[in-house]
Amino acid sequence: MKDVIIIGAGPCGLSAAIECRKQGLTTLIIEKNFIVHSIYLYPVNMQFFSTTGLLEIGGVPFTSPNDKPYRHEALVYYRRAAEQHGLEIAAYEDALSVERLEDGSYHVHTVNNRGDRQVRRAAHVVIATGYFDQPNMIGIPGEELPKVSHYFGEAHPYTGMRVVVIGGSNSAVDAALELTRVGAEVDMVYRGASISENIKPWVRPIFESMVQKGKIKLHLQSRVTEITPGAVMITGADGETAEMENDFVLALTGFRPSRTLLTSAGAHMDDELDKPHFNPATMETNIAGLYVAGVIASGRNANEVFIETGRGHGKLIADHIVSTRLAGS
């Protein structure tokens, strides 16, 4: 039996495991995909908003020739941090449920990519599953068509195509700019009166220039109301709906964390915000020995917790586990 099982091998899950190991606790990370899968899903050429120092975990230096590192640099860094701290990671193993036993310990029921089921046991469990599991669905006809994607990896597959980008955040702006570089015809549809105020400051002027030049057609206070195999229907601020011929749709409307593991263990949730109840000083939920780390601690707004804030959750958790053990000894 491990002292702590961490579910999720993102930066915040890795940080939690490192901090627990520093306190002499035995750990196992269970990850249904692979290490920092969420960062792997970022666009290939994505540059972080944060500096390297704010992304560091476990005291491992993150060096980069760039003030703000790129996705591929982060993948290398987090692999190195996990290796340097000797973290035990069960990759391609999906946690199905978390069960609290009568003695206060936990069973984590899992299945691996070969279909083998097993039960992992630990005294404490940390859920750090991130937020890429569930895209925010728009709920319109045609959203299930093969031409629609909620993820954007790179622009090359869309060369010369007519692409509608739905959204007004950094991910939507970055995608629109990359698409223009491969000759795609880009229409960007956003329900707001302007794009997000949080757009990276070094990106905003480039984006605005592309809009002014007509390289990106920006439809504000508008929404896509239907998608067909060959077109999209866009309803504008005036309520008028127009049909536009189209090849692909990138619905970059954000994601929300899955709460299944928390609810399976009996953790209380805020019905309005879909947010787990936890003590912010310890990250412990209403269930003794069950903790949250990273973006899973946020509500429906997945942008409430970032790597630079969530990486600190691990130390709070490790300190609390050790203090409760000392109090009980």
Secondary structure, 3 states (H helix, E strand, C coil): CEEEEEECCCHHHHHHHHHHHHCCCCEEEEECCCCCHHHHCCCCCCECCCCHHHHCCCCCCCCCCCCCCEHHHHHHHHHHHHHHCCCCEEECEEEEEEEECCCCCEEEEEEECCCCEEEEEEEEEEECCCCCCEECCCCCCCCCCCCEECCCCCCHHHCCCEEEEECCCHHHHHHHHHHHHCCCEEEEECCCCCCCCCCCCCCHHHHHHHHHCCCEEEECCCEEEEEECCEEEEECCCCCEEEEECCEEEECCCEECCCHHHHHCCCCEECCCCEECECCCCCEECCCCEEECHHHHCCCCHHHCCHHHHCCHHHHHHHHHHHHHHHHC
